[in-house]
Amino acid sequence: MSINKILVVDDSKVDLANIEKIVSEVASTVITATDGAEAVEKAKTEKPDLIFLDVVMQPMDGYQACREIRNNDSTKNIPIVFVTGKGEKADRMWAKMQGGEGFVQKPFTSEEILEQINKLS
């Protein structure tokens, strides 16, 4: 699968801008959202090839957003990579149980983000 359109979701303007800059080197289109609810809506309307999703956001966190994306027929097959400061083994397992295909812990490097794109393309 080629990855041309990526949705980046984070409530931190700094992290959002950093990931957006990294993925814009490989994706022709980068869409952003700042919370889980916006992520669900943009996943439905934009149909990205990949989603980088923060976990800790209000009012809807990344896990809930992931579950909603997975429960929708039009978005259920979009790969989701969690990008979060939560890095315990339990966090990684929970992310996978929610439907995440990848996991990157903050602070992240551009290599870690690009590695996820390469792995899922």
NUFI-201391 format. One record per residue (C-alpha): x, y, z; residue in three letters; residue number from 1. Coordinates in steps of 0.25 Angstrom, whole numbers, plus 5000, padded with zeros to 4 digits. Each point is the difference from the previous one (the first is absolute). Layout:
! NUFI-201391
+------+------+------+-------+------+
|    u |    v |    w | fimar | keza |
+------+------+------+-------+------+
|    X |    Y |    Z |   Ala |  NUM |
...
+------+------+------+-------+------+
! end
This chain:
! NUFI-201391
+------+------+------+-------+------+
|    u |    v |    w | fimar | keza |
+------+------+------+-------+------+
| 5000 | 5000 | 5000 |   Met |    1 |
| 5005 | 5014 | 4997 |   Ser |    2 |
| 4998 | 5010 | 5010 |   Ile |    3 |
| 4997 | 5014 | 4994 |   Asn |    4 |
| 4991 | 5006 | 5010 |   Lys |    5 |
| 5003 | 5000 | 5015 |   Ile |    6 |
| 4991 | 5005 | 5011 |   Leu |    7 |
| 5008 | 5006 | 5012 |   Val |    8 |
| 4993 | 5001 | 5013 |   Val |    9 |
| 5005 | 5007 | 5013 |   Asp |   10 |
| 4996 | 5011 | 5009 |   Asp |   11 |
| 5014 | 5005 | 5002 |   Ser |   12 |
| 5002 | 5010 | 4989 |   Lys |   13 |
| 5015 | 4997 | 5001 |   Val |   14 |
| 4999 | 4985 | 4998 |   Asp |   15 |
| 4990 | 5002 | 4989 |   Leu |   16 |
| 5009 | 5009 | 4993 |   Ala |   17 |
| 5012 | 4991 | 5001 |   Asn |   18 |
| 4993 | 4988 | 4996 |   Ile |   19 |
| 4993 | 5008 | 4988 |   Glu |   20 |
| 5014 | 5004 | 4996 |   Lys |   21 |
| 5006 | 4986 | 5000 |   Ile |   22 |
| 4988 | 4993 | 4993 |   Val |   23 |
| 4999 | 5012 | 4989 |   Ser |   24 |
| 5014 | 4995 | 4995 |   Glu |   25 |
| 4993 | 4986 | 4995 |   Val |   26 |
| 4985 | 5003 | 4999 |   Ala |   27 |
| 4994 | 5009 | 4989 |   Ser |   28 |
| 4989 | 5004 | 5010 |   Thr |   29 |
| 5000 | 5002 | 5015 |   Val |   30 |
| 4987 | 5003 | 5008 |   Ile |   31 |
| 5000 | 5004 | 5014 |   Thr |   32 |
| 4991 | 5000 | 5012 |   Ala |   33 |
| 5001 | 5004 | 5014 |   Thr |   34 |
| 4991 | 4990 | 5008 |   Asp |   35 |
| 4994 | 4986 | 4999 |   Gly |   36 |
| 4986 | 5005 | 4995 |   Ala |   37 |
| 5006 | 5008 | 4989 |   Glu |   38 |
| 5009 | 4988 | 4996 |   Ala |   39 |
| 4988 | 4991 | 4998 |   Val |   40 |
| 4993 | 5010 | 4992 |   Glu |   41 |
| 5012 | 5003 | 4991 |   Lys |   42 |
| 5003 | 4985 | 4999 |   Ala |   43 |
| 4985 | 4998 | 4994 |   Lys |   44 |
| 5001 | 5012 | 4991 |   Thr |   45 |
| 5015 | 5000 | 4995 |   Glu |   46 |
| 5002 | 4985 | 5000 |   Lys |   47 |
| 5015 | 5001 | 5003 |   Pro |   48 |
| 5010 | 4988 | 4997 |   Asp |   49 |
| 5006 | 5001 | 5014 |   Leu |   50 |
| 4996 | 5007 | 5014 |   Ile |   51 |
| 5011 | 5005 | 5010 |   Phe |   52 |
| 4991 | 5001 | 5013 |   Leu |   53 |
| 5004 | 5006 | 5013 |   Asp |   54 |
| 4993 | 4993 | 5012 |   Val |   55 |
| 4998 | 5011 | 5011 |   Val |   56 |
| 4991 | 5010 | 4995 |   Met |   57 |
| 4987 | 5006 | 5004 |   Gln |   58 |
| 4988 | 4999 | 4998 |   Pro |   59 |
| 5002 | 4986 | 4993 |   Met |   60 |
| 5013 | 4993 | 5002 |   Asp |   61 |
| 5008 | 4993 | 4989 |   Gly |   62 |
| 4995 | 4986 | 5005 |   Tyr |   63 |
| 4986 | 5004 | 4999 |   Gln |   64 |
| 5002 | 5006 | 4986 |   Ala |   65 |
| 5007 | 4987 | 4996 |   Cys |   66 |
| 4988 | 4992 | 5004 |   Arg |   67 |
| 4991 | 5009 | 4993 |   Glu |   68 |
| 5008 | 4999 | 4987 |   Ile |   69 |
| 5001 | 4985 | 5001 |   Arg |   70 |
| 4985 | 4999 | 5002 |   Asn |   71 |
| 4997 | 5008 | 4987 |   Asn |   72 |
| 4999 | 4992 | 4987 |   Asp |   73 |
| 5006 | 5011 | 4992 |   Ser |   74 |
| 5012 | 5002 | 5009 |   Thr |   75 |
| 5002 | 4987 | 5007 |   Lys |   76 |
| 5012 | 4996 | 4991 |   Asn |   77 |
| 5008 | 5013 | 5002 |   Ile |   78 |
| 5013 | 4996 | 5007 |   Pro |   79 |
| 5002 | 5008 | 5013 |   Ile |   80 |
| 5013 | 5003 | 5007 |   Val |   81 |
| 4999 | 5005 | 5014 |   Phe |   82 |
| 5010 | 5011 | 5004 |   Val |   83 |
| 5000 | 5003 | 5015 |   Thr |   84 |
| 5008 | 5003 | 5012 |   Gly |   85 |
| 4994 | 4987 | 5006 |   Lys |   86 |
| 5011 | 4990 | 4998 |   Gly |   87 |
| 4998 | 4988 | 5010 |   Glu |   88 |
| 4998 | 4986 | 4995 |   Lys |   89 |
| 4985 | 5001 | 5004 |   Ala |   90 |
| 4998 | 5012 | 4992 |   Asp |   91 |
| 5006 | 4993 | 4988 |   Arg |   92 |
| 4991 | 4988 | 5002 |   Met |   93 |
| 4988 | 5009 | 5002 |   Trp |   94 |
| 5003 | 5008 | 4987 |   Ala |   95 |
| 5001 | 4987 | 4992 |   Lys |   96 |
| 4987 | 4995 | 5007 |   Met |   97 |
| 4993 | 5013 | 4995 |   Gln |   98 |
| 5004 | 4997 | 4986 |   Gly |   99 |
| 5013 | 5007 | 4999 |   Gly |  100 |
| 5010 | 4995 | 4990 |   Glu |  101 |
| 5012 | 5008 | 5005 |   Gly |  102 |
| 5005 | 5007 | 5012 |   Phe |  103 |
| 5010 | 5011 | 5001 |   Val |  104 |
| 5004 | 5006 | 5014 |   Gln |  105 |
| 5002 | 5015 | 5002 |   Lys |  106 |
| 5010 | 5006 | 4999 |   Pro |  107 |
| 5001 | 4994 | 4986 |   Phe |  108 |
| 5010 | 5001 | 4989 |   Thr |  109 |
| 4997 | 5002 | 4985 |   Ser |  110 |
| 5006 | 4987 | 4998 |   Glu |  111 |
| 4990 | 4993 | 5009 |   Glu |  112 |
| 4988 | 5007 | 4993 |   Ile |  113 |
| 5006 | 4996 | 4986 |   Leu |  114 |
| 5002 | 4986 | 5004 |   Glu |  115 |
| 4985 | 4999 | 5003 |   Gln |  116 |
| 4997 | 5005 | 4987 |   Ile |  117 |
| 5009 | 4990 | 4993 |   Asn |  118 |
| 4995 | 4989 | 5008 |   Lys |  119 |
| 4986 | 5002 | 4997 |   Leu |  120 |
| 5001 | 5004 | 4985 |   Ser |  121 |
+------+------+------+-------+------+
! end
